[in-house]
Amino acid sequence: MTVVLDTAEVPSADRAEYWHEAVSHTFIPLDVALLETAPAPATITSHGLGALQVSLVQAGPQRVERSAGLIARGGEDHLTLALQHRGTARLVQGGREVELRPGTFAVSDAGRPFAKELPEPFAFTAFHWPRSAVGVTEEDLRVLTGTAFETGGGTARLVAAYLECLSRPAGPMEPHVASWLATTALDLLAVLAHERRGRFVPEAPEAALALLARVKDHILRHLGDRDLSPARIAAAHHVSLRYLHRLFRIEGVTVARWIQCRRLEMCRRDLARRAAGSATVAAVAARWGFVSASHFSRTFRAAYGVSPSEWQAAAGGGTTPPGVRLRRPADAPGRAAGVPGTAAGVPGYDVAV
């Protein structure tokens, strides 16, 4: 659902206060000071996409600050990427000062103080997400934040192009599709962080990372295909099977394991969304590419500590099976490159006994 906050109908004398509340409500607690005597109308148009909140912000000159006191009021576990469309901005965080021009982007960390000044009328798209949705370290975050990414080429260009597409509301879509799209976006950001820290293959790293993103998108779009295999994936992307496996070493997981974990996530989500008995375990397993219900049941229990039917019955009754607790998975796919595990309603966690 798209949400629009517009100050056009707000009396000019009240716009500053209204805008301050609108910005803080949409993102995190912030101090907002408008830099014009008669504030012009401003808008925030937002929609959700999986773990991402996507907001187009259009307004007049202003200064935004996030102080230690405001951090204590909440929101410290969030990150925001601003893709500049019009006007300029100056962001200061962590001792770094960067200038954003149209076509560039920067990431700010709500857990640390920052200030952003926009001296002229502007427009940017903000991508706002919880830190837990991206599996990157604090060192990776330091690389991402307080940096102006030019989008003329390389991985930064790929990130910007993908985010530009996501910034346009595409109408209603299935939750799992939205989740996939958001996961791919966050994957690309993690790739950018890893690349900046020099942790990728030396030969043509940008091309390799772009290919990895395309391969993972292909897998997500074909999860229900029982014939999906590393060999078919490699052939579809005109690379050798050996090179495909080499790409996935970046993820710290095999291709087959990455596919299996994704399928398990989607099955678990389907079983949790449906009331017990409304969809058979076999039907859910078949929908997401498992060849046999018995193999699926064994794999599901090994991963989560309960059988699919126990999970479905408990989820339908709004309970958790006895003896089951939530934990952050140690072997979830893509943990090194920003692919979160997502248990029912709890991003970044799996179920275990």
PEMO-V353650 format. One record per residue. N is the residue number from 1. RES is the residue in one small letter. OMEGA is omega in whole degrees, 0 to 359 (999 if undefined). NEAR is the number of other C-alpha atoms within 10 Angstrom. Layout:
n=N res=RES omega=OMEGA near=NEAR
n=N res=RES omega=OMEGA near=NEAR
This chain:
n=1 res=m omega=179 near=10
n=2 res=t omega=179 near=12
n=3 res=v omega=181 near=12
n=4 res=v omega=173 near=13
n=5 res=l omega=188 near=16
n=6 res=d omega=180 near=18
n=7 res=t omega=185 near=21
n=8 res=a omega=182 near=12
n=9 res=e omega=180 near=8
n=10 res=v omega=178 near=13
n=11 res=p omega=184 near=12
n=12 res=s omega=182 near=15
n=13 res=a omega=183 near=11
n=14 res=d omega=188 near=11
n=15 res=r omega=183 near=21
n=16 res=a omega=181 near=21
n=17 res=e omega=180 near=12
n=18 res=y omega=182 near=16
n=19 res=w omega=177 near=24
n=20 res=h omega=180 near=17
n=21 res=e omega=181 near=15
n=22 res=a omega=181 near=16
n=23 res=v omega=181 near=19
n=24 res=s omega=179 near=14
n=25 res=h omega=182 near=11
n=26 res=t omega=185 near=16
n=27 res=f omega=183 near=19
n=28 res=i omega=176 near=21
n=29 res=p omega=183 near=23
n=30 res=l omega=168 near=23
n=31 res=d omega=182 near=16
n=32 res=v omega=178 near=20
n=33 res=a omega=179 near=16
n=34 res=l omega=185 near=22
n=35 res=l omega=177 near=16
n=36 res=e omega=185 near=13
n=37 res=t omega=179 near=8
n=38 res=a omega=185 near=12
n=39 res=p omega=177 near=20
n=40 res=a omega=176 near=16
n=41 res=p omega=182 near=17
n=42 res=a omega=181 near=18
n=43 res=t omega=168 near=19
n=44 res=i omega=179 near=23
n=45 res=t omega=189 near=17
n=46 res=s omega=169 near=22
n=47 res=h omega=181 near=19
n=48 res=g omega=178 near=18
n=49 res=l omega=184 near=24
n=50 res=g omega=180 near=17
n=51 res=a omega=184 near=24
n=52 res=l omega=164 near=23
n=53 res=q omega=184 near=19
n=54 res=v omega=186 near=26
n=55 res=s omega=172 near=25
n=56 res=l omega=182 near=20
n=57 res=v omega=178 near=20
n=58 res=q omega=185 near=18
n=59 res=a omega=178 near=21
n=60 res=g omega=184 near=19
n=61 res=p omega=180 near=19
n=62 res=q omega=176 near=19
n=63 res=r omega=182 near=16
n=64 res=v omega=180 near=18
n=65 res=e omega=176 near=18
n=66 res=r omega=184 near=21
n=67 res=s omega=178 near=17
n=68 res=a omega=179 near=14
n=69 res=g omega=179 near=11
n=70 res=l omega=177 near=18
n=71 res=i omega=180 near=18
n=72 res=a omega=180 near=11
n=73 res=r omega=176 near=11
n=74 res=g omega=177 near=13
n=75 res=g omega=186 near=18
n=76 res=e omega=182 near=19
n=77 res=d omega=182 near=15
n=78 res=h omega=175 near=18
n=79 res=l omega=179 near=24
n=80 res=t omega=172 near=23
n=81 res=l omega=178 near=21
n=82 res=a omega=177 near=21
n=83 res=l omega=188 near=25
n=84 res=q omega=178 near=21
n=85 res=h omega=184 near=20
n=86 res=r omega=181 near=16
n=87 res=g omega=179 near=17
n=88 res=t omega=178 near=20
n=89 res=a omega=175 near=21
n=90 res=r omega=182 near=16
n=91 res=l omega=177 near=23
n=92 res=v omega=176 near=19
n=93 res=q omega=177 near=20
n=94 res=g omega=179 near=13
n=95 res=g omega=179 near=7
n=96 res=r omega=176 near=11
n=97 res=e omega=182 near=15
n=98 res=v omega=177 near=16
n=99 res=e omega=179 near=19
n=100 res=l omega=175 near=23
n=101 res=r omega=178 near=17
n=102 res=p omega=181 near=17
n=103 res=g omega=178 near=18
n=104 res=t omega=177 near=21
n=105 res=f omega=178 near=24
n=106 res=a omega=180 near=21
n=107 res=v omega=174 near=25
n=108 res=s omega=182 near=26
n=109 res=d omega=183 near=23
n=110 res=a omega=179 near=25
n=111 res=g omega=179 near=19
n=112 res=r omega=181 near=14
n=113 res=p omega=174 near=18
n=114 res=f omega=176 near=22
n=115 res=a omega=180 near=17
n=116 res=k omega=179 near=20
n=117 res=e omega=179 near=20
n=118 res=l omega=191 near=22
n=119 res=p omega=182 near=17
n=120 res=e omega=177 near=16
n=121 res=p omega=189 near=15
n=122 res=f omega=170 near=20
n=123 res=a omega=173 near=23
n=124 res=f omega=174 near=25
n=125 res=t omega=179 near=25
n=126 res=a omega=175 near=26
n=127 res=f omega=191 near=25
n=128 res=h omega=183 near=22
n=129 res=w omega=177 near=22
n=130 res=p omega=181 near=17
n=131 res=r omega=183 near=19
n=132 res=s omega=182 near=17
n=133 res=a omega=179 near=23
n=134 res=v omega=181 near=27
n=135 res=g omega=177 near=20
n=136 res=v omega=182 near=21
n=137 res=t omega=176 near=14
n=138 res=e omega=178 near=9
n=139 res=e omega=177 near=11
n=140 res=d omega=180 near=18
n=141 res=l omega=179 near=19
n=142 res=r omega=178 near=16
n=143 res=v omega=183 near=17
n=144 res=l omega=187 near=23
n=145 res=t omega=178 near=21
n=146 res=g omega=180 near=22
n=147 res=t omega=175 near=20
n=148 res=a omega=181 near=18
n=149 res=f omega=175 near=22
n=150 res=e omega=187 near=18
n=151 res=t omega=180 near=17
n=152 res=g omega=181 near=12
n=153 res=g omega=176 near=10
n=154 res=g omega=183 near=15
n=155 res=t omega=179 near=25
n=156 res=a omega=178 near=20
n=157 res=r omega=178 near=16
n=158 res=l omega=178 near=21
n=159 res=v omega=182 near=22
n=160 res=a omega=181 near=23
n=161 res=a omega=180 near=13
n=162 res=y omega=180 near=15
n=163 res=l omega=178 near=23
n=164 res=e omega=178 near=14
n=165 res=c omega=181 near=10
n=166 res=l omega=183 near=19
n=167 res=s omega=180 near=20
n=168 res=r omega=180 near=13
n=169 res=p omega=183 near=15
n=170 res=a omega=182 near=9
n=171 res=g omega=183 near=8
n=172 res=p omega=175 near=9
n=173 res=m omega=179 near=10
n=174 res=e omega=181 near=7
n=175 res=p omega=182 near=12
n=176 res=h omega=177 near=16
n=177 res=v omega=178 near=14
n=178 res=a omega=180 near=18
n=179 res=s omega=178 near=18
n=180 res=w omega=182 near=19
n=181 res=l omega=179 near=21
n=182 res=a omega=179 near=23
n=183 res=t omega=179 near=23
n=184 res=t omega=179 near=22
n=185 res=a omega=181 near=24
n=186 res=l omega=174 near=24
n=187 res=d omega=182 near=27
n=188 res=l omega=177 near=26
n=189 res=l omega=178 near=24
n=190 res=a omega=176 near=25
n=191 res=v omega=180 near=29
n=192 res=l omega=179 near=24
n=193 res=a omega=180 near=24
n=194 res=h omega=179 near=23
n=195 res=e omega=180 near=18
n=196 res=r omega=179 near=14
n=197 res=r omega=174 near=13
n=198 res=g omega=185 near=11
n=199 res=r omega=183 near=12
n=200 res=f omega=181 near=18
n=201 res=v omega=186 near=14
n=202 res=p omega=184 near=9
n=203 res=e omega=178 near=8
n=204 res=a omega=184 near=9
n=205 res=p omega=182 near=16
n=206 res=e omega=179 near=20
n=207 res=a omega=180 near=11
n=208 res=a omega=182 near=19
n=209 res=l omega=177 near=22
n=210 res=a omega=178 near=16
n=211 res=l omega=178 near=16
n=212 res=l omega=178 near=20
n=213 res=a omega=179 near=17
n=214 res=r omega=180 near=14
n=215 res=v omega=181 near=19
n=216 res=k omega=176 near=19
n=217 res=d omega=177 near=15
n=218 res=h omega=180 near=14
n=219 res=i omega=182 near=20
n=220 res=l omega=180 near=18
n=221 res=r omega=182 near=12
n=222 res=h omega=182 near=16
n=223 res=l omega=183 near=19
n=224 res=g omega=182 near=17
n=225 res=d omega=181 near=15
n=226 res=r omega=182 near=13
n=227 res=d omega=178 near=13
n=228 res=l omega=183 near=15
n=229 res=s omega=177 near=14
n=230 res=p omega=181 near=19
n=231 res=a omega=179 near=14
n=232 res=r omega=179 near=12
n=233 res=i omega=179 near=20
n=234 res=a omega=180 near=17
n=235 res=a omega=181 near=13
n=236 res=a omega=182 near=11
n=237 res=h omega=173 near=13
n=238 res=h omega=175 near=10
n=239 res=v omega=178 near=13
n=240 res=s omega=177 near=14
n=241 res=l omega=179 near=15
n=242 res=r omega=180 near=11
n=243 res=y omega=177 near=12
n=244 res=l omega=179 near=23
n=245 res=h omega=178 near=16
n=246 res=r omega=177 near=16
n=247 res=l omega=184 near=21
n=248 res=f omega=173 near=19
n=249 res=r omega=174 near=15
n=250 res=i omega=181 near=19
n=251 res=e omega=183 near=19
n=252 res=g omega=184 near=17
n=253 res=v omega=177 near=18
n=254 res=t omega=178 near=19
n=255 res=v omega=183 near=21
n=256 res=a omega=180 near=14
n=257 res=r omega=179 near=13
n=258 res=w omega=179 near=18
n=259 res=i omega=182 near=21
n=260 res=q omega=181 near=19
n=261 res=c omega=176 near=19
n=262 res=r omega=179 near=21
n=263 res=r omega=178 near=22
n=264 res=l omega=179 near=20
n=265 res=e omega=182 near=20
n=266 res=m omega=177 near=21
n=267 res=c omega=180 near=24
n=268 res=r omega=181 near=22
n=269 res=r omega=179 near=20
n=270 res=d omega=180 near=20
n=271 res=l omega=180 near=28
n=272 res=a omega=183 near=22
n=273 res=r omega=185 near=14
n=274 res=r omega=177 near=15
n=275 res=a omega=181 near=16
n=276 res=a omega=177 near=19
n=277 res=g omega=182 near=12
n=278 res=s omega=175 near=11
n=279 res=a omega=181 near=13
n=280 res=t omega=178 near=16
n=281 res=v omega=181 near=22
n=282 res=a omega=181 near=17
n=283 res=a omega=179 near=12
n=284 res=v omega=180 near=20
n=285 res=a omega=181 near=26
n=286 res=a omega=181 near=18
n=287 res=r omega=184 near=18
n=288 res=w omega=166 near=21
n=289 res=g omega=177 near=21
n=290 res=f omega=186 near=25
n=291 res=v omega=181 near=15
n=292 res=s omega=180 near=11
n=293 res=a omega=182 near=17
n=294 res=s omega=177 near=13
n=295 res=h omega=178 near=11
n=296 res=f omega=182 near=24
n=297 res=s omega=179 near=19
n=298 res=r omega=181 near=14
n=299 res=t omega=180 near=18
n=300 res=f omega=180 near=22
n=301 res=r omega=179 near=16
n=302 res=a omega=182 near=12
n=303 res=a omega=190 near=18
n=304 res=y omega=175 near=21
n=305 res=g omega=177 near=20
n=306 res=v omega=177 near=21
n=307 res=s omega=178 near=18
n=308 res=p omega=181 near=26
n=309 res=s omega=177 near=16
n=310 res=e omega=178 near=17
n=311 res=w omega=181 near=24
n=312 res=q omega=181 near=29
n=313 res=a omega=181 near=19
n=314 res=a omega=180 near=18
n=315 res=a omega=179 near=21
n=316 res=g omega=178 near=18
n=317 res=g omega=178 near=12
n=318 res=g omega=181 near=11
n=319 res=t omega=174 near=11
n=320 res=t omega=180 near=17
n=321 res=p omega=181 near=18
n=322 res=p omega=178 near=10
n=323 res=g omega=181 near=9
n=324 res=v omega=177 near=14
n=325 res=r omega=179 near=14
n=326 res=l omega=175 near=15
n=327 res=r omega=175 near=13
n=328 res=r omega=186 near=17
n=329 res=p omega=179 near=18
n=330 res=a omega=187 near=9
n=331 res=d omega=180 near=14
n=332 res=a omega=184 near=22
n=333 res=p omega=174 near=24
n=334 res=g omega=182 near=23
n=335 res=r omega=181 near=21
n=336 res=a omega=183 near=22
n=337 res=a omega=166 near=22
n=338 res=g omega=175 near=26
n=339 res=v omega=184 near=26
n=340 res=p omega=166 near=24
n=341 res=g omega=182 near=26
n=342 res=t omega=174 near=23
n=343 res=a omega=184 near=20
n=344 res=a omega=176 near=19
n=345 res=g omega=182 near=9
n=346 res=v omega=183 near=12
n=347 res=p omega=174 near=16
n=348 res=g omega=182 near=22
n=349 res=y omega=173 near=20
n=350 res=d omega=181 near=21
n=351 res=v omega=179 near=22
n=352 res=a omega=175 near=17
n=353 res=v omega=999 near=12
